[in-house]
Amino acid sequence: MSITIENILLIGSVLLFMSVVAGKTSYRFGIPTLVLFLFIGMLSGSEGFGGIYFNDPKIAQFIGIVSLNIILFSGGLDTRWKEIKPVFFQGITLSTIGVFITALTLGVFIWLITDFTIYEGLLLGSIVSSTDAAAVFSILRSKKMALKNNLRPLLELESGSNDPMAYVLTITFLGLVMSPEQGFLAVIPVFLRQMILGTIMGFVFGKVSKMIINGIRLELDGLYTVLVLSLLFFTFAFTDAIGGNGFLAIYLCGVYLGNQDIIHKKTILKMFDGLAWLMQIVLFLTLGLLVFPSQLLPVAGLGLLISAFLIFVARPLSIFIGLLPFKMKLRSKVYVSWVGLRGAVPIVFATYPLIAGIEKANLIFNIVFFISLTSVLLQGTTLEKVAKWLKVSMPEKIKKKSNVEQFLDEYAKTRMVEIEVPEDNIAVGQKIIDLRFPPNSIIAMINRNKKFFTPNGSTIIESHDILVVLADNQLGINNIYEVLEIPRPE
């Protein structure tokens, strides 16, 4: 079956439905959801039951880039600075030096055991050098895994920030494969420009995005998500256009926005969580359609050998070398090395050689697909068991909370007060989001002209409003009076 305008919605809706249903039941059998998305795509392809012929790496790459934009941005939004701060330097070290060591070690190994040139080996090593954010986020968060010693924020920070390094290395060695005469030193300035501009643009667009989101007044709340979507795509495209790394920029932009007070923040977070899952499903289905299962069998032996070396040698070596300057228990390092999941990102990067048309492009793509599949199957299905075996997981009674407990943790306050806003108060005419209320307090309701309503961040305070304020403690109430510059009642 060929994909046409007439049947694409029917095919797409059926595949999405199958993926959602499969994802609902997959963990009963200990199978990561993302693997099922891949299998559904493969079974629906030209060599499967669906008979859908899809062999366009350019379209797959486009879908992959759009999906990674949303997945990385959503991961950044969910990253709390107070959680990653203790492990920030460890995470950045693993996402840069660790990725480079993995690519170098694996690339040399491939060069030694195959007929690949050194640059072709390093290209393949670079493509699979980073852990996959989609796989790590989806497995850790869907299983609600709680880990000791700040391991979870470290793993999420590493997986969310190491794709840019792998991307730069992939483009670098692809260029060297196509033009070996230019030499490795010639690409160092390109690498530095990508990383530096990506970092700068991430924080610049983060601040600009916050100003736009809080400054613009949209009548329809749902448009705020559309606004944020436009900002994230512009961040990626503009950064890429000036020679920076767009993936790094959107991740850092997401981290910045996720730790700021923005209008409709909870709505935006929930919406992007759903969008990220949709993009993961679409991405894995597309990559499943792109592969031809019959081409995987001839590379199975080589793929298993390379995958085993990556999992048991290259990844642990990069972790132990990268974490040498930091104090960390041996069992924690071993677990970090085990959570080296390869998923959709390496397969997306493997489309670059296909589009460039280099000699071993098809072989590289099939090996990468095989490595990603075995990684998620072996490592993804054993994360909980290995965490318990290494004693780095939190006890069940600590990590699992009921919905009521989670609600109380987030919303429960112990102090309430009603504050009337004087006519000449500094808050009059300002949005709530601009008042910079303490993080441990909220305006639950506003009594305006004897009518109560629930405000949001864009609500403008009027004179004689009676604010019903909730706070964690009396200190929080006192801070609110100070913010509003209203004398505290005796």
C-alpha positions as CSV (number, residue, x, y, z in Angstrom):
1,M,0.0,0.0,0.0
2,S,1.4,3.4,-0.9
3,I,0.8,6.5,1.3
4,T,-1.6,9.0,-0.4
5,I,-3.5,12.1,0.7
6,E,-6.7,10.0,0.6
7,N,-5.6,7.3,3.0
8,I,-2.9,8.9,5.2
9,L,-5.4,10.0,7.9
10,L,-7.0,6.5,8.0
11,I,-3.6,4.8,8.2
12,G,-2.2,7.3,10.7
13,S,-5.2,7.1,13.1
14,V,-5.2,3.3,13.1
15,L,-1.5,3.2,13.8
16,L,-1.8,5.8,16.6
17,F,-4.7,3.8,18.1
18,M,-2.8,0.6,18.0
19,S,0.3,2.3,19.6
20,V,-1.8,3.8,22.4
21,V,-3.5,0.4,23.2
22,A,-0.1,-1.4,22.9
23,G,1.5,1.2,25.2
24,K,-1.3,0.7,27.8
25,T,-0.6,-3.1,28.1
26,S,3.1,-3.3,27.3
27,Y,4.4,-2.9,30.9
28,R,2.5,-5.9,32.1
29,F,5.0,-7.9,30.1
30,G,8.0,-5.6,31.0
31,I,8.4,-4.4,27.4
32,P,9.2,-0.6,26.9
33,T,6.4,1.2,25.1
34,L,8.8,2.6,22.5
35,V,9.8,-0.8,21.3
36,L,6.2,-1.7,20.5
37,F,5.9,1.6,18.5
38,L,8.9,0.4,16.5
39,F,7.5,-3.1,16.0
40,I,4.1,-1.7,14.9
41,G,5.8,0.5,12.4
42,M,7.8,-2.5,11.1
43,L,4.8,-4.7,10.9
44,S,2.9,-2.0,9.0
45,G,5.7,-1.6,6.5
46,S,6.2,-3.0,3.0
47,E,7.6,-6.3,4.4
48,G,4.9,-6.5,7.1
49,F,1.2,-7.2,7.2
50,G,0.3,-3.5,6.5
51,G,2.1,-3.4,3.2
52,I,2.9,0.4,3.5
53,Y,5.9,1.2,1.3
54,F,7.9,4.0,2.8
55,N,11.5,4.6,1.8
56,D,12.1,8.4,2.1
57,P,14.9,9.3,4.6
58,K,14.3,13.0,3.9
59,I,10.8,12.8,5.2
60,A,11.8,10.6,8.1
61,Q,14.6,13.0,9.0
62,F,12.1,16.0,8.9
63,I,9.7,14.1,11.1
64,G,12.6,13.2,13.4
65,I,13.8,16.8,13.8
66,V,10.3,18.2,14.5
67,S,9.7,15.4,17.0
68,L,13.1,15.9,18.7
69,N,12.4,19.6,19.0
70,I,9.2,19.0,21.0
71,I,10.6,16.0,23.0
72,L,13.7,17.9,24.1
73,F,11.8,21.1,24.8
74,S,9.2,19.2,26.9
75,G,12.1,17.4,28.8
76,G,13.6,20.8,29.5
77,L,10.3,22.2,30.8
78,D,10.1,19.3,33.3
79,T,13.6,19.8,34.5
80,R,13.8,21.5,37.9
81,W,16.9,23.5,38.5
82,K,17.0,22.8,42.2
83,E,17.1,19.0,41.3
84,I,19.8,19.2,38.6
85,K,21.9,21.8,40.4
86,P,23.8,19.3,42.6
87,V,24.6,17.2,39.5
88,F,24.9,19.9,36.9
89,F,28.7,19.5,36.3
90,Q,28.5,15.7,36.3
91,G,25.7,15.8,33.7
92,I,27.4,18.3,31.4
93,T,30.6,16.3,31.6
94,L,28.9,13.1,30.6
95,S,26.9,14.9,27.8
96,T,30.1,16.3,26.3
97,I,33.3,14.4,27.3
98,G,31.4,11.2,27.9
99,V,29.8,11.3,24.4
100,F,33.2,12.0,22.8
101,I,34.8,9.1,24.6
102,T,32.0,6.7,23.6
103,A,32.2,7.8,20.0
104,L,36.0,7.5,19.9
105,T,36.2,4.1,21.6
106,L,33.4,2.5,19.6
107,G,34.6,4.1,16.3
108,V,38.1,2.6,16.8
109,F,36.6,-0.8,17.7
110,I,34.5,-0.8,14.5
111,W,37.5,0.2,12.4
112,L,39.5,-2.7,13.9
113,I,36.9,-5.4,13.3
114,T,35.4,-4.3,9.9
115,D,36.4,-3.0,6.6
116,F,35.3,0.5,7.6
117,T,37.8,3.3,7.3
118,I,38.7,5.1,10.5
119,Y,36.4,8.0,9.6
120,E,33.5,5.7,8.8
121,G,34.0,3.9,12.1
122,L,34.0,7.2,14.0
123,L,30.9,8.3,12.1
124,L,29.0,5.1,13.2
125,G,30.4,5.6,16.7
126,S,29.2,9.2,16.8
127,I,25.7,8.3,15.6
128,V,25.1,6.0,18.5
129,S,27.2,7.9,21.1
130,S,24.4,9.7,22.9
131,T,21.7,8.3,25.2
132,D,18.2,8.8,23.9
133,A,16.1,11.4,25.7
134,A,12.8,10.0,24.5
135,A,13.7,6.5,25.8
136,V,15.1,7.7,29.1
137,F,12.3,10.2,29.9
138,S,9.5,7.8,28.9
139,I,10.8,4.8,30.8
140,L,11.9,6.6,34.0
141,R,8.8,8.8,34.2
142,S,6.2,6.2,33.1
143,K,7.6,3.8,35.7
144,K,7.9,6.6,38.3
145,M,11.3,5.4,39.2
146,A,12.8,7.0,42.3
147,L,16.6,6.6,42.6
148,K,19.1,7.4,45.3
149,N,22.0,9.9,45.2
150,N,20.4,12.2,42.6
151,L,20.7,9.6,39.9
152,R,17.4,10.4,38.2
153,P,18.1,14.1,37.6
154,L,21.6,13.2,36.5
155,L,20.3,10.7,33.9
156,E,17.6,13.0,32.6
157,L,20.1,15.9,32.4
158,E,22.6,13.8,30.5
159,S,20.0,12.4,28.1
160,G,18.4,15.7,27.5
161,S,21.7,17.6,26.8
162,N,23.9,15.1,25.0
163,D,22.1,14.9,21.7
164,P,23.8,18.2,20.5
165,M,27.3,16.7,21.1
166,A,26.4,13.6,19.1
167,Y,24.8,15.7,16.3
168,V,28.0,17.8,16.0
169,L,30.2,14.7,16.0
170,T,27.9,13.0,13.4
171,I,28.0,16.0,11.0
172,T,31.8,16.4,11.6
173,F,32.7,12.8,10.7
174,L,30.2,12.7,7.9
175,G,32.0,15.6,6.4
176,L,35.4,13.9,6.9
177,V,34.0,10.7,5.2
178,M,33.0,12.7,2.2
179,S,36.1,14.9,2.2
180,P,38.9,13.1,4.0
181,E,41.5,15.6,2.8
182,Q,40.2,18.5,5.0
183,G,41.5,16.9,8.2
184,F,40.1,16.7,11.7
185,L,41.5,20.0,13.0
186,A,39.5,21.9,10.4
187,V,36.2,21.0,12.1
188,I,37.1,22.2,15.6
189,P,36.0,25.8,15.0
190,V,32.7,24.5,13.7
191,F,32.2,22.4,16.8
192,L,33.0,25.3,19.1
193,R,30.7,27.6,17.2
194,Q,27.8,25.1,17.4
195,M,28.1,24.6,21.1
196,I,28.8,28.2,22.2
197,L,26.1,29.7,20.0
198,G,23.6,27.0,21.0
199,T,24.2,27.7,24.7
200,I,23.9,31.5,24.3
201,M,20.8,31.4,22.0
202,G,19.1,28.9,24.4
203,F,19.2,31.3,27.3
204,V,18.6,34.4,25.2
205,F,15.5,32.9,23.6
206,G,14.4,31.6,27.0
207,K,14.4,35.2,28.4
208,V,12.8,36.6,25.3
209,S,10.1,33.8,25.3
210,K,9.3,34.6,28.9
211,M,8.8,38.3,28.1
212,I,6.6,37.5,25.1
213,I,4.4,34.9,27.0
214,N,3.9,37.1,30.0
215,G,3.6,40.3,28.0
216,I,1.1,39.4,25.3
217,R,-2.5,39.1,26.3
218,L,-4.4,36.4,24.4
219,E,-8.1,36.1,24.9
220,L,-8.1,32.3,24.4
221,D,-6.1,30.3,26.9
222,G,-5.4,27.5,24.3
223,L,-3.4,29.9,22.1
224,Y,-0.6,30.1,24.7
225,T,0.5,26.6,23.8
226,V,0.5,27.6,20.1
227,L,2.5,30.6,21.0
228,V,5.1,28.5,22.8
229,L,5.3,26.1,19.9
230,S,6.1,29.0,17.5
231,L,8.7,30.2,19.9
232,L,10.5,26.9,20.2
233,F,10.6,26.2,16.5
234,F,11.9,29.8,15.9
235,T,14.6,29.2,18.5
236,F,15.7,26.0,16.7
237,A,15.6,27.5,13.2
238,F,17.3,30.8,14.0
239,T,20.0,29.1,16.1
240,D,20.7,26.7,13.3
241,A,20.6,29.4,10.6
242,I,23.5,31.3,12.4
243,G,25.6,28.2,12.8
244,G,24.6,27.2,16.4
245,N,23.3,24.0,17.7
246,G,19.5,24.2,17.6
247,F,18.9,21.0,19.7
248,L,21.0,22.5,22.6
249,A,19.2,25.8,22.3
250,I,15.7,24.5,22.6
251,Y,16.6,22.2,25.5
252,L,18.2,25.1,27.4
253,C,15.3,27.4,26.5
254,G,12.9,24.7,27.9
255,V,14.9,24.4,31.1
256,Y,14.9,28.2,31.6
257,L,11.1,28.6,31.0
258,G,10.4,25.5,33.2
259,N,12.0,27.3,36.1
260,Q,10.3,30.7,35.6
261,D,6.9,32.0,36.4
262,I,4.9,32.1,33.2
263,I,1.2,32.5,32.4
264,H,-0.7,29.2,32.2
265,K,2.4,27.3,33.1
266,K,0.6,24.1,34.3
267,T,-1.5,24.0,31.2
268,I,1.6,24.4,29.0
269,L,3.4,21.7,30.8
270,K,0.5,19.2,30.5
271,M,0.0,20.1,26.9
272,F,3.7,19.6,26.0
273,D,3.8,16.3,27.9
274,G,1.0,15.0,25.7
275,L,2.7,16.5,22.6
276,A,5.9,14.8,23.5
277,W,4.2,11.4,23.8
278,L,2.5,12.0,20.4
279,M,5.9,12.9,18.8
280,Q,7.5,9.8,20.3
281,I,4.8,7.6,18.9
282,V,5.0,9.3,15.4
283,L,8.8,9.2,15.4
284,F,9.1,5.5,16.3
285,L,6.3,4.5,13.9
286,T,8.0,6.4,11.1
287,L,11.4,4.9,11.8
288,G,9.8,1.5,12.0
289,L,8.2,2.0,8.6
290,L,11.6,3.2,7.2
291,V,13.5,0.0,8.0
292,F,13.3,-3.2,6.0
293,P,13.4,-6.2,8.4
294,S,15.0,-8.5,5.8
295,Q,18.0,-6.2,5.7
296,L,18.6,-6.5,9.5
297,L,19.2,-10.2,9.4
298,P,22.5,-10.0,7.4
299,V,23.9,-7.5,10.0
300,A,22.6,-9.3,13.1
301,G,26.0,-10.8,14.0
302,L,28.0,-7.6,13.5
303,G,25.2,-5.6,15.1
304,L,25.2,-7.8,18.2
305,L,29.0,-7.5,18.5
306,I,29.0,-3.7,18.2
307,S,26.0,-3.4,20.5
308,A,27.7,-5.6,23.2
309,F,30.9,-3.6,23.0
310,L,28.9,-0.3,23.3
311,I,26.9,-1.6,26.3
312,F,29.6,-3.4,28.2
313,V,32.8,-1.5,27.3
314,A,32.5,1.9,25.5
315,R,29.6,3.3,27.7
316,P,31.1,2.2,31.0
317,L,34.5,3.5,30.0
318,S,33.1,6.9,29.2
319,I,31.1,7.0,32.5
320,F,34.1,6.0,34.7
321,I,36.5,8.4,32.9
322,G,33.9,11.2,32.8
323,L,33.1,10.9,36.5
324,L,36.7,10.6,37.7
325,P,36.7,14.2,39.1
326,F,33.5,13.6,41.1
327,K,32.8,11.6,44.2
328,M,30.3,8.9,43.4
329,K,29.8,5.4,44.6
330,L,30.8,2.5,42.4
331,R,27.3,1.1,42.2
332,S,25.9,4.5,41.1
333,K,28.5,4.7,38.3
334,V,27.6,1.2,37.2
335,Y,23.9,2.1,37.1
336,V,24.5,5.3,35.1
337,S,26.5,3.3,32.6
338,W,23.6,0.8,32.3
339,V,21.1,3.5,31.5
340,G,22.8,4.2,28.2
341,L,19.6,3.7,26.2
342,R,19.8,4.1,22.5
343,G,16.5,4.8,20.8
344,A,15.1,7.0,18.1
345,V,17.8,9.7,18.1
346,P,20.6,7.5,16.7
347,I,18.2,6.3,14.0
348,V,17.4,9.8,13.1
349,F,21.1,10.7,12.9
350,A,21.6,7.6,10.7
351,T,19.4,9.2,8.0
352,Y,22.1,11.9,7.4
353,P,24.5,9.4,5.7
354,L,21.6,8.1,3.7
355,I,20.7,11.5,2.4
356,A,24.4,12.3,1.8
357,G,24.6,9.1,-0.3
358,I,27.9,7.8,1.1
359,E,29.0,4.2,0.1
360,K,28.1,2.4,3.4
361,A,25.0,4.5,4.3
362,N,22.5,1.6,4.2
363,L,24.8,-0.7,6.2
364,I,25.3,2.1,8.8
365,F,21.6,2.7,9.0
366,N,20.7,-1.0,9.5
367,I,23.5,-1.5,12.1
368,V,22.3,1.6,14.0
369,F,18.7,0.4,14.0
370,F,19.8,-3.0,15.3
371,I,21.8,-1.4,18.1
372,S,18.9,0.8,19.1
373,L,16.5,-2.1,19.1
374,T,18.8,-4.3,21.2
375,S,19.6,-1.5,23.6
376,V,16.0,-0.7,24.4
377,L,15.1,-4.4,24.6
378,L,18.0,-5.4,26.9
379,Q,18.6,-2.2,29.0
380,G,15.1,-0.8,28.9
381,T,13.4,-3.9,30.2
382,T,15.9,-4.3,33.1
383,L,16.2,-0.7,34.5
384,E,14.1,-1.5,37.6
385,K,15.7,-4.9,38.3
386,V,19.3,-3.6,37.9
387,A,18.4,-0.6,40.2
388,K,17.2,-3.0,42.9
389,W,20.2,-5.3,42.4
390,L,22.6,-2.4,42.8
391,K,20.5,-1.0,45.7
392,V,20.2,2.4,44.1
393,S,16.3,2.5,44.0
394,M,14.2,4.0,46.7
395,P,12.0,1.7,48.8
396,E,8.5,1.2,47.5
397,K,6.8,2.8,50.5
398,I,8.8,6.0,49.9
399,K,8.6,6.4,46.2
400,K,5.0,5.6,45.6
401,K,2.3,8.0,46.7
402,S,-1.4,8.0,46.1
403,N,-3.1,10.6,43.9
404,V,-4.5,12.2,47.1
405,E,-1.0,12.4,48.6
406,Q,0.4,13.9,45.5
407,F,-2.3,16.5,45.4
408,L,-1.7,17.4,49.0
409,D,2.0,17.6,48.5
410,E,1.5,20.1,45.7
411,Y,-1.4,22.2,46.9
412,A,-1.9,21.8,50.6
413,K,-1.3,25.0,52.6
414,T,-1.5,25.6,56.3
415,R,-2.2,29.4,56.4
416,M,-5.0,31.4,54.8
417,V,-5.6,35.1,54.9
418,E,-7.8,37.6,53.1
419,I,-6.0,40.8,51.9
420,E,-7.9,43.8,50.5
421,V,-5.9,45.7,47.9
422,P,-6.0,49.5,48.6
423,E,-6.8,51.9,45.8
424,D,-3.3,53.3,45.4
425,N,-1.5,49.9,45.9
426,I,1.4,48.9,43.6
427,A,-0.4,45.8,42.6
428,V,-3.3,47.6,41.0
429,G,-3.2,47.2,37.3
430,Q,-0.6,44.5,37.4
431,K,-0.9,40.9,36.3
432,I,-0.5,38.3,39.1
433,I,2.4,36.7,37.2
434,D,4.3,40.0,37.5
435,L,3.9,40.4,41.3
436,R,6.6,37.8,42.0
437,F,4.7,36.1,44.8
438,P,6.7,33.7,47.0
439,P,6.7,30.2,45.4
440,N,5.1,28.7,48.6
441,S,2.0,30.8,48.3
442,I,-0.9,31.1,45.9
443,I,-3.9,33.4,45.3
444,A,-6.7,30.8,45.5
445,M,-9.6,33.2,44.9
446,I,-10.4,36.8,44.4
447,N,-13.5,38.5,45.8
448,R,-14.4,41.3,43.4
449,N,-17.6,43.3,43.9
450,K,-18.8,40.4,46.2
451,K,-18.3,37.9,43.5
452,F,-15.7,35.1,43.8
453,F,-13.6,33.8,40.9
454,T,-10.4,31.7,40.5
455,P,-7.6,33.8,39.0
456,N,-4.7,32.8,36.8
457,G,-1.3,34.4,36.0
458,S,-2.8,36.8,33.5
459,T,-5.5,38.1,35.9
460,I,-5.1,41.9,36.5
461,I,-5.5,43.1,40.1
462,E,-8.0,45.9,40.6
463,S,-8.4,48.2,43.6
464,H,-10.5,46.9,46.5
465,D,-10.0,43.3,45.3
466,I,-10.0,40.9,48.3
467,L,-7.4,38.3,47.7
468,V,-7.8,34.9,49.4
469,V,-4.2,33.9,49.8
470,L,-2.9,30.4,50.9
471,A,0.7,29.8,52.1
472,D,2.7,27.0,53.7
473,N,3.4,29.0,56.9
474,Q,3.1,32.3,58.6
475,L,6.4,33.4,57.1
476,G,4.9,32.9,53.6
477,I,1.9,35.2,54.6
478,N,4.3,37.8,55.9
479,N,6.3,37.7,52.6
480,I,3.0,38.4,50.7
481,Y,2.3,41.5,52.7
482,E,5.9,42.7,51.9
483,V,5.4,42.0,48.2
484,L,2.2,44.0,48.2
485,E,3.7,46.7,50.4
486,I,0.7,46.4,52.8
487,P,1.3,46.7,56.6
488,R,0.6,43.4,58.4
489,P,-2.3,43.5,60.8
490,E,-1.3,43.2,64.4
